[in-house]
Every structure is written in structure tokens, then in C-alpha cells.
Amino acid sequence: MIFSHLATGQSTTHITTSTAPSIHISSSAYPAYHYLNVNMHNTFDPERSIPSLTGKVILITGGNIGLGKASALALCTHNPAQLWITARNPTTGETAVSEIRALAPKTVSVKLLELNLTSFASIKMAAKRFTREVGGRLDILMLNAGIMGGDPGVTKEGYEKQFGTNHIGHVSINKSLFLKLELT
Ligand SMILES: NC(=O)c1ccc[n+]([C@@H]2O[C@H](COP(=O)([O-])OP(=O)(O)OC[C@H]3O[C@@H](n4cnc5c(N)ncnc54)[C@H](OP(=O)(O)O)[C@@H]3O)[C@@H](O)[C@H]2O)c1
């Protein structure tokens, strides 16, 4: 996760993004910045600092709103082959897809994947559809979706809701897709 990691980083360097005006981060804790070619002494600029993503396949969980959508909007202009976002609600998901498509180069395929992290059946179905439509390639998997607090509750499999969504759900989808990341 690029942006949510930014938000929780330790303080040593000042980074600015369009969605989070002032963020501090420790460079050693975040090797992803080396990939992103970020000079830790300069201002982070998604337009300049993110390299070309030509040919890459990206999947962002929870891409319909918030940091996930902001990440999709920042990444889509760097020309990936496919950019997938997930959402529980197809309506908000399709609205985000339209916004991303409007900003991305015409060659970028932007797609919505329905996913509810509180249900193993939903995770399985999402991973199956993604595999069927994309095949073996996966370059960037951003496990961004999540909740904090809210009403008490449990997932379909009986895990406490926040733990089940943020951790168990993501471990499960990661398990289904990790081999693609490794082989890509
Ligand atoms: N914002 C911060 O400063 C901050 C700081 C530390 C960590 N984080 C973490 O960074 C992530 C993104 O934060 P945010 O501020 O962008 O949050 P947000 O605006 O509330 O968005 C959360 C996203 O997670 C999705 N989601 C929630 N429950 C889900 C479930 N059961 N299955 C699938 N998707 C689900 C939401 O989809 P729906 O629209 O369907 O609900 C939404 O797309 C979260 O994991 C958050 O805990 C954020």
C-alpha cells in the first residue's frame, strides 16, 4: 500500500501528496520508496516519482473511495495495462471506475471486482474471476481496504469484524493471488 503506509510512517522526512498535504515517513522502513524512485530529501510528487507502469497489472482492494481511490487515480496516469479496484457496492465501485477511466490514458483497462473481505466465499469468487480474466500476471497488489472501529460484529466465518476484514480477509486474498506476484 503506498498511500496508507505513508499515513502511518514514522517521522523523519517530509512528503507531500495531492490527498495528504503533509506526511512524515522513515525512509528505511519503506523500501517501496526506492522502487518509486523517491528522493527522500525532496517532495514526493506522484506525477514525477511514480515510474512508467506500462504493461503492469494492478489490483487495489477498497478502490471505490478514500486512499484506495486516490492511489488508483495517481497510478492510472502512468499507463498500466490493467488497473482493478475492488468494492463491496457495485454502484460506488462503478462511479469510481468512471472517474479513473476519465483520467487514465485510453489504453488502460480499468475494471471493478466485487469483493467483501468479511466472507471467504466472496474472496474466493473474486480471486477466481481475477484469475480467469487476467491470467498469471500481477505486478502490484495493494491491500488497502479496511475498517477501524464501528459497531461490534463478526465476519461470516466468525472472526471479530475489524480483525476479520483488515487481516484475515487480506491474508486470504493474498494467499490466493501471491503466486502470481511471485511469478510476474
Ligand atoms: N486515512 C488514514 O489516515 C489511515 C490511517 C491509517 C490506516 N489507514 C488504513 O488505510 C486504509 C484506507 O483508509 P481510508 O481512509 O481510505 O478508508 P475509507 O475511506 O474508509 O475506505 C475504506 C475502504 O475499505 C473498503 N472496505 C471496508 N470494509 C470492507 C470489506 N468488508 N470488504 C471489502 N472492502 C471493504 C471500503 O469499501 P466500502 O465502500 O464498501 O465500505 C473502502 O473502499 C484502511 O485500511 C485504513 O484502516 C488509514
The ligand as an SDF file (V2000), in Angstrom:
LIG
                    3D

 48 52  0  0  0  0  0  0  0  0999 V2000
   -6.9280    7.5300    6.4090 N   0  0  0  0  0  0  0  0  0  0  0  0
   -5.9480    7.3630    7.2770 C   0  0  0  0  0  0  0  0  0  0  0  0
   -5.3530    8.3310    7.7970 O   0  0  0  0  0  0  0  0  0  0  0  0
   -5.4830    5.9880    7.6590 C   0  0  0  0  0  0  0  0  0  0  0  0
   -4.5270    5.8240    8.6660 C   0  0  0  0  0  0  0  0  0  0  0  0
   -4.0650    4.5490    8.9900 C   0  0  0  0  0  0  0  0  0  0  0  0
   -4.5510    3.4660    8.2930 C   0  0  0  0  0  0  0  0  0  0  0  0
   -5.4930    3.6340    7.3410 N   0  0  0  0  0  0  0  0  0  0  0  0
   -5.9650    2.4330    6.6520 C   0  0  0  0  0  0  0  0  0  0  0  0
   -5.8520    2.6400    5.2360 O   0  0  0  0  0  0  0  0  0  0  0  0
   -6.9530    2.0160    4.5790 C   0  0  0  0  0  0  0  0  0  0  0  0
   -7.7340    3.0280    3.7470 C   0  0  0  0  0  0  0  0  0  0  0  0
   -8.1570    4.1020    4.5810 O   0  0  0  0  0  0  0  0  0  0  0  0
   -9.2270    5.1440    4.0760 P   0  0  0  0  0  0  0  0  0  0  0  0
   -9.1230    6.3260    4.9510 O   0  0  0  0  0  0  0  0  0  0  0  0
   -9.1300    5.3270    2.6000 O   0  0  0  0  0  0  0  0  0  0  0  0
  -10.5780    4.3770    4.4380 O   0  0  0  0  0  0  0  0  0  0  0  0
  -12.0480    4.5470    3.8270 P   0  0  0  0  0  0  0  0  0  0  0  0
  -12.1800    5.8240    3.0850 O   0  0  0  0  0  0  0  0  0  0  0  0
  -12.9900    4.2640    4.9370 O   0  0  0  0  0  0  0  0  0  0  0  0
  -12.1110    3.3610    2.7760 O   0  0  0  0  0  0  0  0  0  0  0  0
  -12.0730    2.0390    3.2100 C   0  0  0  0  0  0  0  0  0  0  0  0
  -12.1950    1.1170    2.0200 C   0  0  0  0  0  0  0  0  0  0  0  0
  -12.2350   -0.2270    2.5130 O   0  0  0  0  0  0  0  0  0  0  0  0
  -13.3730   -0.8730    1.9530 C   0  0  0  0  0  0  0  0  0  0  0  0
  -13.9040   -1.8930    2.8550 N   0  0  0  0  0  0  0  0  0  0  0  0
  -14.3340   -1.7470    4.1270 C   0  0  0  0  0  0  0  0  0  0  0  0
  -14.8030   -2.9050    4.5920 N   0  0  0  0  0  0  0  0  0  0  0  0
  -14.6570   -3.8090    3.5930 C   0  0  0  0  0  0  0  0  0  0  0  0
  -14.9770   -5.1840    3.4590 C   0  0  0  0  0  0  0  0  0  0  0  0
  -15.5760   -5.8900    4.4230 N   0  0  0  0  0  0  0  0  0  0  0  0
  -14.6920   -5.7940    2.2860 N   0  0  0  0  0  0  0  0  0  0  0  0
  -14.1230   -5.1230    1.2750 C   0  0  0  0  0  0  0  0  0  0  0  0
  -13.8070   -3.8100    1.3340 N   0  0  0  0  0  0  0  0  0  0  0  0
  -14.0820   -3.1690    2.4880 C   0  0  0  0  0  0  0  0  0  0  0  0
  -14.3640    0.2430    1.7700 C   0  0  0  0  0  0  0  0  0  0  0  0
  -15.3710   -0.1780    0.8730 O   0  0  0  0  0  0  0  0  0  0  0  0
  -16.9220    0.1640    1.1090 P   0  0  0  0  0  0  0  0  0  0  0  0
  -17.1590    1.4420    0.3650 O   0  0  0  0  0  0  0  0  0  0  0  0
  -17.6190   -0.9930    0.5440 O   0  0  0  0  0  0  0  0  0  0  0  0
  -17.1260    0.3180    2.6000 O   0  0  0  0  0  0  0  0  0  0  0  0
  -13.4720    1.3320    1.2260 C   0  0  0  0  0  0  0  0  0  0  0  0
  -13.2270    1.1520   -0.1370 O   0  0  0  0  0  0  0  0  0  0  0  0
   -7.7940    1.3740    5.6630 C   0  0  0  0  0  0  0  0  0  0  0  0
   -7.3900    0.0310    5.7880 O   0  0  0  0  0  0  0  0  0  0  0  0
   -7.4390    2.1630    6.8890 C   0  0  0  0  0  0  0  0  0  0  0  0
   -7.6500    1.4230    8.0740 O   0  0  0  0  0  0  0  0  0  0  0  0
   -5.9650    4.8540    7.0070 C   0  0  0  0  0  0  0  0  0  0  0  0
  1  2  1  0
  2  3  2  0
  2  4  1  0
  4  5  1  0
  4 48  2  0
  5  6  2  0
  6  7  1  0
  7  8  2  0
  8  9  1  0
  8 48  1  0
  9 10  1  0
  9 46  1  0
 10 11  1  0
 11 12  1  0
 11 44  1  0
 12 13  1  0
 13 14  1  0
 14 15  2  0
 14 16  1  0
 14 17  1  0
 17 18  1  0
 18 19  2  0
 18 20  1  0
 18 21  1  0
 21 22  1  0
 22 23  1  0
 23 24  1  0
 23 42  1  0
 24 25  1  0
 25 26  1  0
 25 36  1  0
 26 27  1  0
 26 35  1  0
 27 28  2  0
 28 29  1  0
 29 30  1  0
 29 35  2  0
 30 31  1  0
 30 32  2  0
 32 33  1  0
 33 34  2  0
 34 35  1  0
 36 37  1  0
 36 42  1  0
 37 38  1  0
 38 39  2  0
 38 40  1  0
 38 41  1  0
 42 43  1  0
 44 45  1  0
 44 46  1  0
 46 47  1  0
M  CHG  2   8   1  16  -1
M  END
$$$$
